[in-house]
Each structure stands twice: as structure tokens, then as C-alpha cells.
Amino acid sequence: MTSALLRPEDWAAIRLTLELASTTTLLLLVLTTPLAWWLAHTRSRWRGPIGAVVALPLVLPPTVIGFYLLVTMGPNGPIGHLTQSLGLGRLPFTFAGLVVGSLVYSLPFAVQPLQRAFESIGNRPLEVAATLGASRIDTFFTVALPLALPGFITAAVLSFAHTVGEFGIVLMLGGNIEGVTRVVSVQIYDHVEAMEYARAHWLAGGMVAFAFVVLVALQWLQPRDHRNATPL
């Protein structure tokens, strides 16, 4: 019955959304781990300003972020000049452009859980590893990363779920190109504009169910002593 109510373009939007969320989550976990580690341990005066920059997507409207990303990645923007000089073309209205926008928009949902996980470890386990002769790299991979696993799980789940729900940045930066930039949130908007409320219900209801499952999974995947902590 579901397949009869969902059109091929709906399934294409679902596949593109999952691909975008998976790519963004994987890149965020890799790229933000050094930043979260630095924020958790540095005493630099730049810690506050950089932490504020990381948190900006939490307070700025997505259309504002999407507008400035569109300007900087456009033909006259610095990133646009760079990508064109490297032979990569323009990023706006492409899947790669959506990935860049999602990395910015979901940045705090990856950095902040990782930062708190690294801070919760404390210095004692790291000092013990150092006294046993472990190098900083060995200490990071054999002590810090395993102890920070709940933070990585939280960061991955929140980043994936937040990227799935993107709308403003996707519309500003990617437009509405079927199979290229049209994700589920945009497809729902299209159905509503066309007065196809039944089809919009199937996709919107699926998003609600997905969000519920994500939150339940987040509670169950975390250790008992972390379940009472607020994710952000």
C-alpha cells in the first residue's frame, strides 16, 4: 500500500536524503573530532570565539546560513573562485554543495557531544597512559576514543537526524532538482503546494516516526549514567 502511495520521485527523495545524511555524518565525525578535542583541552583565549562560531547554526535561521553559503560558493564568491580554479566547477545546486551546507548546518550537533565526551574523561586516564610510556597518539586512540564512545554515538545520531530534517539550507543552496538536490523535506513542500496532502502525510508521518525512533535509540544506546544528560 505504501509503494502505491509513494511515487518514484518520493523514493528518489528518500534515497537522496539518506545518502546526504550518511555522507554528512561520516564527514562530520572525522572532521570535527580534532576540533572537539582541542575545545575540550585548550586554554587558549580563542576557545570562546571558536566555540561561538561552532554554535552559530543553533541560533541562526537556516535561510541566513544558506544565503551566505550561496554567496560564498557562487561564481563571485571566494569558495566559488577556488572550486572553479581547481576545475571542480560550482557547488550551488549540486549534491556536493548540499554536503558542504549540511556540514556547516549540523556542525554543533557533532562538535558539542564530542567535546563534552572528551571533557568527561578528565586528565587522570591520560596521565596514567603517559606514565606507562604511551605516546599522545597512542593515548588518544587507545584511551580517549574508547572512553568517548557514548559521545560519538550521540554525535552520529544527532548529526544524521538533523541533516535528514534540513529544509531552508537545501532550498537556498540546492534548489529543487529531482534526483540531485530534492530531499524529503522539499518533496513534502512540493506535495503541499500541489494540494496532495495524502502524499505529504506519508512522507511527513515517516519523518515523525523516524525522529521518534532516533530519540528512543539515543536513550537506549547511551550508558545508564549518561541517560539523564541533555544531548545539547
C-alpha positions in Angstrom: 0.0 0.0 0.0 2.9 2.3 0.8 4.5 1.7 -2.6 1.2 2.6 -4.2 1.0 5.9 -2.4 4.7 6.9 -2.9 5.7 7.9 -6.4 9.1 7.2 -7.9 10.1 10.8 -7.2 9.2 10.2 -3.5 11.5 7.2 -3.3 14.2 9.2 -5.1 13.9 12.0 -2.5 14.1 9.4 0.3 17.3 7.8 -1.2 18.9 11.2 -1.7 18.1 12.3 1.9 19.6 9.1 3.3 22.7 9.5 1.1 23.1 13.1 2.2 22.7 12.4 5.9 25.1 9.4 5.8 27.8 11.3 3.9 27.4 14.4 6.2 27.5 12.3 9.4 30.6 10.4 8.3 32.5 13.5 7.3 31.4 15.4 10.4 32.7 12.6 12.8 36.1 12.6 11.0 36.5 16.4 10.6 35.2 17.5 14.0 37.0 15.1 16.3 40.3 17.1 16.3 38.3 20.4 16.8 36.2 18.9 19.7 39.4 17.5 21.3 41.1 21.0 21.1 38.0 22.7 22.5 37.9 20.2 25.4 41.5 20.7 26.4 42.8 24.1 25.3 43.2 27.1 27.5 43.6 29.4 24.5 41.7 32.7 24.5 40.3 31.7 21.2 38.3 28.9 22.8 35.3 31.1 23.4 35.1 32.7 20.0 35.6 29.4 18.1 33.0 27.7 20.3 30.6 30.5 19.5 31.2 30.1 15.8 30.6 26.4 16.1 27.2 27.1 17.9 26.1 29.7 15.4 23.9 27.3 13.4 21.9 26.7 16.5 20.6 30.3 16.6 20.8 31.5 13.0 17.8 30.9 10.7 18.8 28.2 8.1 17.9 30.7 5.3 20.6 33.1 6.6 23.2 30.3 6.6 22.0 29.2 3.2 22.2 32.7 1.7 25.8 33.3 2.8 26.9 29.9 1.7 25.2 30.6 -1.7 27.1 33.9 -1.9 30.5 32.5 -0.9 30.2 29.4 -3.2 28.7 31.3 -6.1 30.7 32.5 -9.2 31.8 35.7 -7.5 32.4 34.2 -4.0 35.9 33.1 -2.6 34.9 29.5 -2.4 33.4 29.6 -5.9 36.6 31.1 -7.3 38.6 28.4 -5.6 36.5 25.4 -6.8 36.4 26.8 -10.3 40.2 27.4 -10.4 40.6 23.8 -9.2 38.4 22.5 -12.0 35.6 21.4 -9.6 33.0 23.7 -11.0 30.4 25.5 -9.0 29.0 23.9 -5.8 25.5 25.5 -5.6 22.6 23.4 -7.0 24.7 20.2 -6.8 24.8 17.3 -4.3 28.4 18.3 -3.3 27.1 21.8 -2.4 24.4 20.3 -0.3 27.0 18.2 1.6 29.0 21.4 2.3 25.9 23.2 3.5 24.9 20.3 5.7 28.4 20.1 7.3 28.0 23.7 8.4 24.4 23.4 9.5 24.9 20.3 11.5 28.3 21.3 12.9 27.3 21.9 16.5 25.4 18.6 16.6 28.7 16.8 16.1 31.2 19.0 17.9 29.3 19.6 21.2 28.6 16.0 22.2 32.2 15.1 21.3 33.6 18.0 23.3 31.5 17.0 26.3 32.6 13.4 26.0 36.3 14.3 25.9 35.9 16.7 28.8 34.2 14.0 30.9 37.2 11.7 30.5 39.3 14.0 32.6 43.1 14.1 32.7 43.7 11.2 35.0 43.4 8.3 32.4 45.6 10.3 30.0 48.2 10.9 32.7 48.3 7.2 33.6 48.7 6.2 30.0 51.6 8.8 29.6 53.3 7.4 32.7 53.2 3.9 31.2 55.1 5.2 28.1 52.2 5.7 25.7 52.6 8.4 23.1 50.0 11.1 22.7 48.6 9.4 19.6 48.5 6.0 21.3 46.8 7.6 24.3 44.2 9.2 22.0 43.3 6.1 20.1 43.6 3.5 22.9 42.3 5.5 25.9 40.4 8.7 24.8 38.4 7.3 21.9 37.0 4.2 23.6 36.0 6.3 26.7 34.4 8.9 24.5 32.3 6.3 22.6 28.9 7.5 24.0 29.8 11.0 22.7 30.5 9.6 19.2 27.2 7.7 19.2 25.3 10.8 20.3 27.1 12.9 17.7 26.4 10.5 14.9 22.7 10.1 15.7 22.1 13.8 16.2 24.0 14.8 13.0 22.2 12.2 10.9 18.7 13.2 12.2 19.4 16.9 11.9 20.6 16.5 8.3 17.5 14.4 7.4 15.3 17.3 8.5 17.0 20.1 6.6 14.8 22.4 4.5 15.9 26.0 4.4 19.5 25.5 3.5 18.6 22.8 1.0 16.2 25.1 -0.7 18.5 28.1 -0.7 21.7 26.2 -1.7 20.3 23.3 -3.8 17.0 24.4 -5.2 14.6 21.7 -6.1 16.2 19.4 -8.7 14.8 15.9 -8.8 17.4 13.2 -8.2 20.1 15.9 -7.5 19.0 18.2 -4.6 15.4 17.4 -3.9 15.3 15.8 -0.5 12.3 14.6 1.5 11.6 17.9 3.2 11.4 19.7 -0.2 9.3 16.9 -1.6 6.8 17.4 1.2 6.7 21.1 0.4 6.1 20.3 -3.3 3.2 17.9 -2.3 1.6 20.6 -0.1 1.9 23.2 -2.8 0.2 20.8 -5.2 -2.6 20.2 -2.6 -1.5 16.5 -2.5 -2.0 16.2 1.3 -2.3 12.4 1.4 1.2 12.0 -0.2 2.6 14.7 2.0 1.1 12.8 5.0 3.0 9.7 4.1 6.3 11.4 3.9 5.7 13.8 6.9 4.4 10.9 9.0 7.5 8.9 8.1 9.7 11.8 9.3 7.8 12.0 12.6 8.3 8.2 13.1 11.9 8.5 12.2 12.5 11.3 14.7 10.8 9.3 17.5 12.9 6.2 16.7 16.1 8.3 16.7 15.3 9.7 20.2 14.4 6.3 21.6 17.6 4.8 20.2 19.6 7.7 21.6 18.3 6.9 25.1 19.0 3.2 24.8 22.4 3.4 23.2 23.9 5.6 25.8 25.2 4.2 29.1 22.9 4.5 32.1 24.9 7.3 33.7 24.5 9.4 30.5 20.8 9.0 30.0 19.9 11.8 32.2 22.2 14.2 30.5 20.8 16.7 27.9 22.2 16.0 24.4 22.8 19.6 23.7 
